[in-house]
Amino acid sequence: MTQSHQTIEPWLRGIIRCPQCKGEVADVAAAPGGAELVELRCDTCHLAYPVEGGVPVLLVDLARRTDG
């Protein structure tokens, strides 16, 4: 895996849930030209979790609010 293309293993992707509400999270990629996965977003509780080096950082304290 190169640094410009990060993915999460399919078996892991199938079990990842938001640690706050236990809802499903959606992949959010970088700009249209890039294939880099940058965060996982929960539309239920409006939190976005960073993905660093292909590893999701599912800590509520490090999540970003997405509802302005």
LINBELVEN-V512756 format. One record per residue. N is the residue number from 0. RES is the residue in three letters. SS is DSSP state (hx for helix, st for strand, lp for the rest). PSI is psi in whole degrees, -180 to 180 (999 if undefined). OMEGA is omega in whole degrees, 0 to 359 (* if undefined). Layout:
N_RES_SS_PSI_OMEGA / N_RES_SS_PSI_OMEGA
This chain:
0_MET_lp_129_178 / 1_THR_lp_165_182 / 2_GLN_lp_-24_181 / 3_SER_lp_-8_180 / 4_HIS_lp_103_180 / 5_GLN_lp_136_175 / 6_THR_lp_164_175 / 7_ILE_lp_138_179 / 8_GLU_lp_136_183 / 9_PRO_hx_-39_180 / 10_TRP_hx_-35_179 / 11_LEU_hx_-40_181 / 12_ARG_hx_-34_181 / 13_GLY_lp_-19_182 / 14_ILE_lp_-6_181 / 15_ILE_lp_132_176 / 16_ARG_lp_161_177 / 17_CYS_lp_128_181 / 18_PRO_lp_-18_181 / 19_GLN_lp_-52_185 / 20_CYS_lp_-7_181 / 21_LYS_lp_15_178 / 22_GLY_lp_172_178 / 23_GLU_lp_150_177 / 24_VAL_lp_147_181 / 25_ALA_st_144_177 / 26_ASP_st_139_174 / 27_VAL_st_118_181 / 28_ALA_st_168_177 / 29_ALA_lp_-172_180 / 30_ALA_lp_156_185 / 31_PRO_lp_-33_181 / 32_GLY_lp_-15_184 / 33_GLY_lp_152_179 / 34_ALA_lp_11_184 / 35_GLU_lp_128_177 / 36_LEU_st_122_185 / 37_VAL_st_-24_178 / 38_GLU_st_164_173 / 39_LEU_st_127_187 / 40_ARG_st_134_175 / 41_CYS_st_118_180 / 42_ASP_lp_-12_180 / 43_THR_lp_-51_181 / 44_CYS_lp_5_174 / 45_HIS_lp_48_175 / 46_LEU_st_147_177 / 47_ALA_st_126_182 / 48_TYR_st_133_181 / 49_PRO_st_156_173 / 50_VAL_st_119_183 / 51_GLU_st_117_181 / 52_GLY_lp_32_180 / 53_GLY_lp_3_181 / 54_VAL_st_120_179 / 55_PRO_st_134_178 / 56_VAL_lp_92_187 / 57_LEU_lp_61_178 / 58_LEU_lp_122_183 / 59_VAL_hx_-37_181 / 60_ASP_hx_-24_181 / 61_LEU_hx_-1_181 / 62_ALA_lp_156_180 / 63_ARG_st_135_176 / 64_ARG_st_140_182 / 65_THR_lp_-1_184 / 66_ASP_lp_24_173 / 67_GLY_lp_999_*
